[in-house]
């Protein structure tokens, strides 16, 4: 459906259609943005967990070497 066709049929429906279209487009952008932020946060969390485990392994190895 196009805005012009709806406006021709009924101007009130045209305004409602325009508002709904704007609301849907805004919601789509919001969902896409949230999904991207969530993915980035998840990747960052996994990276930090990996760094922590690497640091713990290096620390354990260093402690073993100093004890020997």
ChimeraX attribute file (.defattr): number of C-alpha atoms within 10 A of each C-alpha:
attribute: neighborCount
match mode: 1-to-1
recipient: residues
	/A:1	6
	/A:2	9
	/A:3	14
	/A:4	11
	/A:5	11
	/A:6	17
	/A:7	16
	/A:8	11
	/A:9	10
	/A:10	11
	/A:11	14
	/A:12	12
	/A:13	14
	/A:14	18
	/A:15	14
	/A:16	13
	/A:17	17
	/A:18	16
	/A:19	12
	/A:20	12
	/A:21	13
	/A:22	12
	/A:23	11
	/A:24	12
	/A:25	12
	/A:26	11
	/A:27	12
	/A:28	12
	/A:29	11
	/A:30	12
	/A:31	12
	/A:32	11
	/A:33	12
	/A:34	12
	/A:35	12
	/A:36	12
	/A:37	12
	/A:38	12
	/A:39	12
	/A:40	12
	/A:41	12
	/A:42	12
	/A:43	12
	/A:44	12
	/A:45	12
	/A:46	12
	/A:47	12
	/A:48	12
	/A:49	12
	/A:50	12
	/A:51	12
	/A:52	12
	/A:53	12
	/A:54	12
	/A:55	12
	/A:56	12
	/A:57	12
	/A:58	12
	/A:59	12
	/A:60	12
	/A:61	12
	/A:62	11
	/A:63	11
	/A:64	10
	/A:65	9
	/A:66	8
	/A:67	7
	/A:68	5
